[in-house]
Amino acid sequence: MSTKGWSVHFSVAPAIAPVIGGWILGWSQWPAIFWFLVLFSAVLWFATWRVLPETHPPEARLPPVPSRLLRDYVGIFLNPRFQRLAAASAFNFGALFLYIASAPAFVLDLLKLSEQQFAWFFVPTIGGMAAGAWVSGRSAGRVGGARLVALGFAASALAMAYNLGYNLLADVPRVPWAVLPMSLNAFGIALVFPVITLVIIDMFPGHRGSASSLQAFTSLVLNALIAGVLSPMISGSGMMLVLTATAFLAVGWGFWRWEVAAMRRAVGTRG
């Protein structure tokens, strides 16, 4: 799977899951969700075993030696450039994941919708992600990576500005206006994520899988903190959600600008 395709699947998965969960709750009790996950895992395992062969040449594979793998992971993680890029990607997506983690409160309490209406929030989000991935793919080789990242952050910033204005002006948030910012934010993220991921894996040509998985781990740790700590504290307020999401976006943008400045200094030093 290409980096663009991987990023789309990685980002869409947490968005579409609540929709499926809402459908399941519509016809059964909550334990059915876990039985669905068991069945889904079994189907994935079988599909991987039967139709997803290993494509990496045997001579290029790294031996699964725990000490060597740990040493590689530590070396990648301690790389300052990796830390800047991984943080830029993680905080950028964190601005959207805050709403995904807060979906029950956002959809049911703030938007006053039912469990079967989660699609009002997630379909526009997935649509924005898919549109951004399409634009990213069409722009490959035509538009520079740094420009795409700048456009992606600009789209997300515009989404935050609209969301803030809407929450200031609207007494009660309503669809579709309250969910349009998520679609635009997802569009921007889909422009940023593939570029940063490609930069990271190109930094470690002999350890692309390790670098990619460590980037995903960084994002997942932040997402876990958002879902388990931050979201329960602020999900009852639409204004707190948008302010916190804006802060996440600003931090991600700050890390990206730090990376751009560091690369310019490096080029100037070599010159």
N, C-alpha and C positions, 0 to 999 in steps of 0.2 A: 504494500500500500504506500502511496506517495505521502510525503509530509503533509501536503495540503489535505489529502483525504483522511489521514490519521487525525489531524487537528480537528477536522469537521466532526468525525465520529466521536472524538474525545469530548468535544464541547457540546454536541447535540445530546449525548447519552444522558447527562444529568438533567437536561431540559425535558426530554420526552418521557422519562421515567415517571414523574408525578402524574402525567396524563394517563398512562397505563394503570398506575395505581388507583387513580380516581375511577376508571372504568371497572376495575376489579371490585372496589368497594361498593360500586353501584349494584352489583348482583350477588355479592357474598360478604362475608365477614373479613376482618383484617388478617387472620391467619392465612387466608387464601393467597395473600401477597407472597408469603414465604414459600408456599408450595409452588407458586408460579416461578419464583427465583430458582428453586431446585430443578424444575423442569427445564427452564431456560439454560441453566448451567450445563445440564446434561446434553442438551441440543448443541450448545457451543462446543463442548468437549468432543462430541462425535463429529461435528463439522470440521473442527480443527484437525482431528485425527485422519479423516478421510479425504478432505478436499483442500487442505492447506499444507502442501509439502514444504520442507525446508529448502530454501533457494540459495543459502549462503554456501559457497564451496567448502568442503571439509578442510582443505589446507589453510583456509583463512579464518577458521573458527578458533576462538580462544578457549583453552581448556578450562573446565569449570572447577578451578582450584580456589577455594574460599579465600585464602590469604591474598592471592593475586587479585581477585575481584575486589576485595575490600581495599587493597592498596590503590587500585585504579579509581574506585569511587571516591576515596579520600583525596586523591590527587586532582580529580575533576572538581570536586566540591570546593576545594581550597583555592581554586583558580579565581582571581578577582574578576576577570572578565566574565567567567561563567556565572558568578554570583550576581553581577549587575544584570546580565541578560535574563537569567532565570527569575530574578526578582521583578524585572520589568514585565515579563510575561505573566507571572503569577498574580501580581497586584492588578494588572490590566483585566485579566479574567475574573479576579476576585470581585471587581465592581459589579459584574453581572451575576456572579455566583451568590452574592449576598441576597439578591432577589430570588434566585432559584431556591436557596436554603430557606428563605422566608415565605415561600409560595403559599403554604397553608394559611398563614395570617394575612398575606397580601390579597389572595384570591377570595378567601372565605370571609374574613373580617373587614378588610378595607373596601374591597370591590363588591362585597355582599353577593358573591356567586356561590354555586353549589359545587359538590365534589365532582360532578360530571362536567363542570364548565372550566376546568383547569386549562383546556385548550385555548381559551380566550387569552391567556397569558403566554402559553408555551408555543403555540403555532406561530405567532408573529416573531417570537424569539428565534425559533428554528429557521423561519423564513429569512430573517436577517442574516443568520449565520451562513445559510446556504448561498444567499446572494453575495455575501462578502467572499466566500470561498470561490465562487464562479468568477468574480471580478479579479481576485488574486491570481487564479489560474490563467485568465486571459491576459493579465498584465505581465506575466512572467516573461522576461527577456525584452520587454518593451519599456517598463517603468522600473527605475532603480528601487532596491529594497528599502533604502532609507526613506525614499519618497513615499513608498507604500505605507511604511510604518507611521510617517507623519500624517498621511491622509487618514489612516485608521484611528489614530489618537484624536485627530480633529473631529471625525465623525462621532466618536464617543463623547468628546467634550460638548459637541452640539446637542447630543442626546441628554447629557446631564443638565445643560442650560435649559432645555425645553422642560425637562422633568421638574426642575426647581421652580420654574415659572408656573407650571401647571399646578403644582402643589400649593403655591402661594395664592393662586387665583381661584382654584376650585374648592368649594366647601366640602364636596363629597366626590372622590375619584370615581370615574366611570369608564367603562370600555366603550369604544376602542382607544380613547384619547390617553388613558392612563397607562396603556401598554405599548404605545408607539415608541417611547424612548428606549425600551428594552430591545426592540427590533433594530433601531439604529445603532445602539450600543453593540449588539451582537454583530452587526455588519462591520463595525470598526474593528472589533476583536478578531474577526476572521481575516482581516487584512494584516493585522500585526503579528498574529501567532505564527503563521508559516514562515515568515521572514526571520523572526528571532530563532525559531527552531532550526532552520537551515544554517544560520550562523553558528549556533551552538554545536551542531553535529559536524560541521566543517572544521571546527577548532580541534576536534579529536578524530581524525580520519581512521585511526586504528581502533577506536573505541566508540563508534557511533551509537551503538545500542546502549552502552552504559551511560553516555552523555544524555541521550534522549530519555532514558528511564529515570535518570536523576533529575532532569528538568521536570518530568511529570510528578516525581515524588515531591519536589519542592512545592509545586502547585497544589497537590493533594493535601499536604500538611497545612498549608494556609487555608484551603477550603474546609478542612476539618475544624480548624479553629473558628472560622466564620460560622459554620453550621452549629457547632457545639457550644460556643461561648458568646460570640457577638450577636448572631441573629436572634436568639431568645431575648436578648436585652433590649433590642430596638425595633423588632418586627411589628410592633403594634402601632408605630407611627410612620406615616408615609414620608413626612419631612425628615425624620431621622434616617430613614432608609436612603433617601436621595443624597443627603449630606454625607453620610458615611461612604456611599458608593462613589461620590465625587472625590472624597479624600483618597480612596483606593486608586482611582484613576490618576490623580495628581502624583501619588507616590510612584506608580508605574511609569508615568511620563518622566518623572525626575530621574529614575534609574536609567531610562533610555537616553536621556540627555547627557547623563554622566558617562555612559558608554560612548556616545558620539564624541564628546569632548576628549575622552581618554584616547580614542583612536586618532583623533586629529593631532594630539600631542605626540603620539607614537610615530605618526607619519612625518611630522615636523622634525622629530629627533633623528629619524633615519635619513631625512633629506639633508 
